[in-house]
Amino acid sequence: MAGEDRIGFDGLDKPPMPPRYRAILIGKSGEVLGMTRLNVDDDPNAMVEAKALVNGHAVELWDGVRFIDHFPTPD
């Protein structure tokens, strides 16, 4: 019917968006210290790069709004 809001399914056949990996640097008291974009194509490579950023602070790895892993500082 004309003028009705409709839910569309356009674009469901399109490929998914490419990953947008970010490493979030987390301070000792839980504050966000910064963010680094990671230019990789998959989770395993993103995890390697994020883990390498652990240096006196924890790192969380995200792909858009999807949480992937947390890398704590070594004790």
mmCIF file of the C-alpha atoms, coordinates in Angstrom:
data_MODEL
# 
_entry.id   MODEL 
# 
loop_
_atom_site.group_PDB 
_atom_site.id 
_atom_site.type_symbol 
_atom_site.label_atom_id 
_atom_site.label_alt_id 
_atom_site.label_comp_id 
_atom_site.label_asym_id 
_atom_site.label_entity_id 
_atom_site.label_seq_id 
_atom_site.pdbx_PDB_ins_code 
_atom_site.Cartn_x 
_atom_site.Cartn_y 
_atom_site.Cartn_z 
_atom_site.occupancy 
_atom_site.B_iso_or_equiv 
_atom_site.pdbx_formal_charge 
_atom_site.auth_seq_id 
_atom_site.auth_comp_id 
_atom_site.auth_asym_id 
_atom_site.auth_atom_id 
_atom_site.pdbx_PDB_model_num 
ATOM 1  C CA . MET A 1 1  ? 0.000  0.000   0.000  1.00 0.00 ? 1  MET A CA 1 
ATOM 2  C CA . ALA A 1 2  ? 1.219  3.450   -0.823 1.00 0.00 ? 2  ALA A CA 1 
ATOM 3  C CA . GLY A 1 3  ? 2.698  5.448   2.037  1.00 0.00 ? 3  GLY A CA 1 
ATOM 4  C CA . GLU A 1 4  ? 3.237  2.487   4.385  1.00 0.00 ? 4  GLU A CA 1 
ATOM 5  C CA . ASP A 1 5  ? 6.596  1.891   5.986  1.00 0.00 ? 5  ASP A CA 1 
ATOM 6  C CA . ARG A 1 6  ? 7.928  -1.433  4.805  1.00 0.00 ? 6  ARG A CA 1 
ATOM 7  C CA . ILE A 1 7  ? 10.821 -3.522  5.899  1.00 0.00 ? 7  ILE A CA 1 
ATOM 8  C CA . GLY A 1 8  ? 12.995 -4.220  2.906  1.00 0.00 ? 8  GLY A CA 1 
ATOM 9  C CA . PHE A 1 9  ? 15.320 -7.073  2.258  1.00 0.00 ? 9  PHE A CA 1 
ATOM 10 C CA . ASP A 1 10 ? 17.314 -5.328  -0.430 1.00 0.00 ? 10 ASP A CA 1 
ATOM 11 C CA . GLY A 1 11 ? 20.990 -6.091  -0.224 1.00 0.00 ? 11 GLY A CA 1 
ATOM 12 C CA . LEU A 1 12 ? 20.741 -9.475  1.457  1.00 0.00 ? 12 LEU A CA 1 
ATOM 13 C CA . ASP A 1 13 ? 22.484 -10.979 -1.540 1.00 0.00 ? 13 ASP A CA 1 
ATOM 14 C CA . LYS A 1 14 ? 25.395 -8.533  -1.221 1.00 0.00 ? 14 LYS A CA 1 
ATOM 15 C CA . PRO A 1 15 ? 28.660 -9.754  0.296  1.00 0.00 ? 15 PRO A CA 1 
ATOM 16 C CA . PRO A 1 16 ? 29.212 -8.848  3.957  1.00 0.00 ? 16 PRO A CA 1 
ATOM 17 C CA . MET A 1 17 ? 31.177 -5.756  4.866  1.00 0.00 ? 17 MET A CA 1 
ATOM 18 C CA . PRO A 1 18 ? 34.934 -6.289  5.140  1.00 0.00 ? 18 PRO A CA 1 
ATOM 19 C CA . PRO A 1 19 ? 36.300 -6.530  8.668  1.00 0.00 ? 19 PRO A CA 1 
ATOM 20 C CA . ARG A 1 20 ? 37.124 -3.298  10.505 1.00 0.00 ? 20 ARG A CA 1 
ATOM 21 C CA . TYR A 1 21 ? 39.511 -4.410  13.219 1.00 0.00 ? 21 TYR A CA 1 
ATOM 22 C CA . ARG A 1 22 ? 40.423 -2.093  16.095 1.00 0.00 ? 22 ARG A CA 1 
ATOM 23 C CA . ALA A 1 23 ? 42.713 -2.666  19.042 1.00 0.00 ? 23 ALA A CA 1 
ATOM 24 C CA . ILE A 1 24 ? 41.575 -0.708  22.099 1.00 0.00 ? 24 ILE A CA 1 
ATOM 25 C CA . LEU A 1 25 ? 44.358 0.027   24.606 1.00 0.00 ? 25 LEU A CA 1 
ATOM 26 C CA . ILE A 1 26 ? 43.095 -0.318  28.192 1.00 0.00 ? 26 ILE A CA 1 
ATOM 27 C CA . GLY A 1 27 ? 44.845 1.200   31.234 1.00 0.00 ? 27 GLY A CA 1 
ATOM 28 C CA . LYS A 1 28 ? 45.342 -0.483  34.601 1.00 0.00 ? 28 LYS A CA 1 
ATOM 29 C CA . SER A 1 29 ? 42.199 1.081   36.075 1.00 0.00 ? 29 SER A CA 1 
ATOM 30 C CA . GLY A 1 30 ? 40.087 0.224   33.014 1.00 0.00 ? 30 GLY A CA 1 
ATOM 31 C CA . GLU A 1 31 ? 40.283 3.552   31.201 1.00 0.00 ? 31 GLU A CA 1 
ATOM 32 C CA . VAL A 1 32 ? 40.627 3.659   27.431 1.00 0.00 ? 32 VAL A CA 1 
ATOM 33 C CA . LEU A 1 33 ? 44.087 4.931   26.508 1.00 0.00 ? 33 LEU A CA 1 
ATOM 34 C CA . GLY A 1 34 ? 43.716 4.849   22.752 1.00 0.00 ? 34 GLY A CA 1 
ATOM 35 C CA . MET A 1 35 ? 42.717 2.944   19.666 1.00 0.00 ? 35 MET A CA 1 
ATOM 36 C CA . THR A 1 36 ? 44.665 1.512   16.760 1.00 0.00 ? 36 THR A CA 1 
ATOM 37 C CA . ARG A 1 37 ? 43.162 0.322   13.485 1.00 0.00 ? 37 ARG A CA 1 
ATOM 38 C CA . LEU A 1 38 ? 44.543 -2.992  12.278 1.00 0.00 ? 38 LEU A CA 1 
ATOM 39 C CA . ASN A 1 39 ? 44.870 -3.547  8.542  1.00 0.00 ? 39 ASN A CA 1 
ATOM 40 C CA . VAL A 1 40 ? 44.345 -7.316  8.399  1.00 0.00 ? 40 VAL A CA 1 
ATOM 41 C CA . ASP A 1 41 ? 41.815 -9.579  6.697  1.00 0.00 ? 41 ASP A CA 1 
ATOM 42 C CA . ASP A 1 42 ? 40.844 -12.140 9.334  1.00 0.00 ? 42 ASP A CA 1 
ATOM 43 C CA . ASP A 1 43 ? 40.470 -12.824 13.050 1.00 0.00 ? 43 ASP A CA 1 
ATOM 44 C CA . PRO A 1 44 ? 43.642 -14.914 13.518 1.00 0.00 ? 44 PRO A CA 1 
ATOM 45 C CA . ASN A 1 45 ? 45.880 -12.210 12.012 1.00 0.00 ? 45 ASN A CA 1 
ATOM 46 C CA . ALA A 1 46 ? 44.069 -9.498  13.959 1.00 0.00 ? 46 ALA A CA 1 
ATOM 47 C CA . MET A 1 47 ? 44.635 -11.456 17.172 1.00 0.00 ? 47 MET A CA 1 
ATOM 48 C CA . VAL A 1 48 ? 48.371 -11.736 16.480 1.00 0.00 ? 48 VAL A CA 1 
ATOM 49 C CA . GLU A 1 49 ? 48.673 -7.996  15.859 1.00 0.00 ? 49 GLU A CA 1 
ATOM 50 C CA . ALA A 1 50 ? 46.534 -7.038  18.851 1.00 0.00 ? 50 ALA A CA 1 
ATOM 51 C CA . LYS A 1 51 ? 48.485 -9.306  21.200 1.00 0.00 ? 51 LYS A CA 1 
ATOM 52 C CA . ALA A 1 52 ? 51.729 -7.699  20.000 1.00 0.00 ? 52 ALA A CA 1 
ATOM 53 C CA . LEU A 1 53 ? 50.397 -4.319  21.194 1.00 0.00 ? 53 LEU A CA 1 
ATOM 54 C CA . VAL A 1 54 ? 50.252 -5.451  24.849 1.00 0.00 ? 54 VAL A CA 1 
ATOM 55 C CA . ASN A 1 55 ? 52.973 -3.326  26.464 1.00 0.00 ? 55 ASN A CA 1 
ATOM 56 C CA . GLY A 1 56 ? 52.146 -2.200  29.991 1.00 0.00 ? 56 GLY A CA 1 
ATOM 57 C CA . HIS A 1 57 ? 48.431 -2.086  29.170 1.00 0.00 ? 57 HIS A CA 1 
ATOM 58 C CA . ALA A 1 58 ? 45.732 -4.552  28.192 1.00 0.00 ? 58 ALA A CA 1 
ATOM 59 C CA . VAL A 1 59 ? 44.321 -4.689  24.671 1.00 0.00 ? 59 VAL A CA 1 
ATOM 60 C CA . GLU A 1 60 ? 40.800 -5.500  23.505 1.00 0.00 ? 60 GLU A CA 1 
ATOM 61 C CA . LEU A 1 61 ? 40.218 -6.564  19.912 1.00 0.00 ? 61 LEU A CA 1 
ATOM 62 C CA . TRP A 1 62 ? 37.019 -5.529  18.118 1.00 0.00 ? 62 TRP A CA 1 
ATOM 63 C CA . ASP A 1 63 ? 35.659 -5.900  14.594 1.00 0.00 ? 63 ASP A CA 1 
ATOM 64 C CA . GLY A 1 64 ? 33.099 -3.125  14.342 1.00 0.00 ? 64 GLY A CA 1 
ATOM 65 C CA . VAL A 1 65 ? 30.709 -3.810  17.239 1.00 0.00 ? 65 VAL A CA 1 
ATOM 66 C CA . ARG A 1 66 ? 31.809 -7.457  17.560 1.00 0.00 ? 66 ARG A CA 1 
ATOM 67 C CA . PHE A 1 67 ? 34.096 -8.131  20.540 1.00 0.00 ? 67 PHE A CA 1 
ATOM 68 C CA . ILE A 1 68 ? 36.734 -10.727 19.683 1.00 0.00 ? 68 ILE A CA 1 
ATOM 69 C CA . ASP A 1 69 ? 39.225 -11.060 22.556 1.00 0.00 ? 69 ASP A CA 1 
ATOM 70 C CA . HIS A 1 70 ? 40.910 -9.424  25.544 1.00 0.00 ? 70 HIS A CA 1 
ATOM 71 C CA . PHE A 1 71 ? 44.688 -9.584  25.987 1.00 0.00 ? 71 PHE A CA 1 
ATOM 72 C CA . PRO A 1 72 ? 45.718 -8.741  29.568 1.00 0.00 ? 72 PRO A CA 1 
ATOM 73 C CA . THR A 1 73 ? 49.094 -7.418  30.642 1.00 0.00 ? 73 THR A CA 1 
ATOM 74 C CA . PRO A 1 74 ? 51.424 -10.151 31.878 1.00 0.00 ? 74 PRO A CA 1 
ATOM 75 C CA . ASP A 1 75 ? 51.724 -10.341 35.659 1.00 0.00 ? 75 ASP A CA 1 
# 
